[in-house]
Amino acid sequence: MKPTNLRNLGKIISVVRVCVLAMSVVLFTACGADKLQEELDLEIDLVHFSSDKTDIYPGEEVHFVWEAESLYDFDVRFFLSKDTRKSDDDYRFIKEQCGYDEDHCEQYDRVIFTCLFLMDNSLDCDEDNKLISVNDITPYLEELPMLGYVIIEVCDETRCERAYTELNFY
């Protein structure tokens, strides 16, 4: 064999080695993608939800404190409910889009929504002194006092997480 043929054969073997190594890395990554996604926790996670009171009277405020983590933008919704499970007859009183691009309710930050219950049965909510919702909750309040719950629901494109806290209207 000529020396040029040996050099070409050496180059071909080197290229084949690089291709085999690259294919091994691709196959290893593809096979471990589910485990990698699980370790990175790419799904929405509701870390915390609480309120500063369980009973509210006209003229009073209630503070809802919550935190969610997600790599993607997500929706947050608050519902008034007669029980601890979300259902179609619950009354949605807050719906916000949250995430990195939003000027409020950013992921990985603790968020506080402050809601004021007024004599006319309105529930006005703000975040950082910016009004985010005004609600006439008369249809929800069948009678006073009304024992109930506030359900938070945070959802990304793949799933939702929920939590609740007691809130009784007087």
C-alpha positions in Angstrom: 0.0 0.0 0.0 1.2 3.5 -0.8 1.7 6.0 2.0 -1.0 8.3 0.7 -3.5 5.4 0.9 -2.5 4.7 4.5 -3.0 8.4 5.4 -6.4 8.4 3.7 -7.3 5.1 5.6 -6.2 6.8 8.9 -8.4 9.8 8.1 -11.4 7.6 7.3 -10.9 5.6 10.6 -10.8 8.9 12.5 -14.0 10.2 10.9 -15.7 6.9 11.6 -14.6 7.1 15.3 -16.0 10.6 15.6 -19.3 9.6 14.0 -19.6 6.5 16.3 -18.9 8.7 19.3 -21.4 11.3 18.2 -24.1 8.7 17.6 -23.4 7.2 21.0 -23.9 10.6 22.7 -27.2 11.1 20.8 -28.6 7.7 21.6 -27.5 8.0 25.3 -29.2 11.4 25.6 -32.4 10.2 23.8 -32.7 7.1 26.1 -32.3 9.3 29.2 -34.5 12.2 28.1 -37.4 11.1 30.4 -35.1 10.8 33.4 -33.5 14.2 32.6 -36.9 15.8 32.3 -37.9 14.3 35.6 -34.7 15.5 37.3 -35.2 19.0 35.9 -38.9 19.1 37.0 -40.2 20.9 33.9 -43.8 20.7 35.0 -45.7 23.4 37.0 -45.2 23.2 40.7 -47.5 25.0 43.2 -45.0 25.6 46.1 -47.2 27.6 48.5 -50.7 28.9 49.0 -52.2 30.5 52.1 -54.4 33.4 53.3 -54.1 35.6 56.3 -57.7 35.0 57.5 -60.5 32.4 57.3 -63.4 34.9 58.0 -64.1 38.1 56.1 -66.6 40.8 56.8 -67.6 43.7 54.5 -64.9 46.4 54.4 -62.1 43.9 55.2 -59.2 42.7 53.1 -57.8 39.2 52.7 -54.3 38.5 51.5 -53.7 35.4 49.4 -50.0 34.4 49.3 -48.8 31.9 46.7 -45.7 30.8 44.8 -45.4 28.6 41.7 -42.4 27.3 39.8 -42.3 26.5 36.1 -39.9 26.8 33.3 -42.7 28.1 31.1 -45.4 30.8 31.4 -48.5 29.7 33.2 -52.0 30.7 34.1 -53.2 31.3 37.7 -56.9 31.2 38.5 -58.7 31.7 41.8 -62.2 30.3 42.5 -64.8 30.7 45.2 -66.2 27.2 46.0 -68.6 25.6 48.4 -66.2 22.7 48.9 -62.5 21.8 48.5 -62.7 20.4 45.0 -62.8 22.5 41.8 -66.0 22.1 39.8 -68.0 23.8 37.1 -70.2 25.7 39.5 -67.3 27.4 41.3 -67.0 31.2 40.8 -63.7 32.3 39.1 -62.7 35.7 40.5 -59.1 36.0 39.3 -57.4 34.9 36.0 -53.9 36.0 35.3 -51.1 35.0 33.0 -47.8 34.7 34.9 -44.2 34.0 34.0 -40.9 35.6 33.0 -42.4 38.0 30.5 -45.0 39.4 32.8 -44.7 42.5 34.9 -46.2 40.7 37.9 -46.8 37.3 39.4 -43.4 36.1 38.2 -42.4 32.5 38.7 -40.1 31.7 41.5 -41.4 34.7 43.5 -43.8 34.8 46.3 -46.9 36.7 45.1 -49.6 38.4 47.2 -53.1 39.1 45.9 -55.1 41.5 48.2 -58.9 41.3 47.9 -61.3 43.7 49.4 -64.9 42.5 50.3 -67.4 45.4 50.0 -71.0 45.9 51.3 -72.3 45.6 47.7 -70.9 42.0 47.5 -68.0 43.0 45.3 -64.6 41.4 45.7 -61.9 43.7 44.2 -58.5 42.2 44.0 -55.1 43.8 43.4 -51.4 42.9 43.2 -48.8 45.6 44.2 -51.6 48.2 44.3 -52.6 47.4 40.7 -56.3 46.3 40.3 -56.4 42.9 38.6 -60.1 42.0 39.1 -63.5 43.5 40.1 -66.2 40.9 40.8 -69.8 41.0 41.8 -70.0 37.8 43.8 -73.7 38.1 44.6 -74.5 35.0 42.5 -72.0 33.0 44.5 -73.3 34.2 47.9 -76.6 32.4 48.4 -76.9 33.7 52.0 -74.7 35.3 54.6 -72.9 33.9 56.5 -71.6 31.7 53.7 -69.0 29.1 54.5 -66.6 28.4 51.6 -63.2 28.0 50.2 -60.8 29.7 47.8 -59.2 27.4 45.3 -56.0 28.3 43.4 -55.3 26.6 40.2 -51.9 27.0 38.4 -51.6 25.5 34.9 -48.9 25.3 32.3 -49.4 23.7 28.9 -49.2 20.2 30.2 -51.0 20.1 33.6 -52.5 21.9 36.5 -52.0 22.0 40.3 -54.5 23.1 42.8 -54.7 24.0 46.5 -57.4 25.6 48.7 -57.9 27.6 51.8 -61.0 28.3 53.8 -62.8 31.6 53.5 -66.1 32.3 55.1 -68.1 35.4 54.2 -70.1 37.3 56.8 
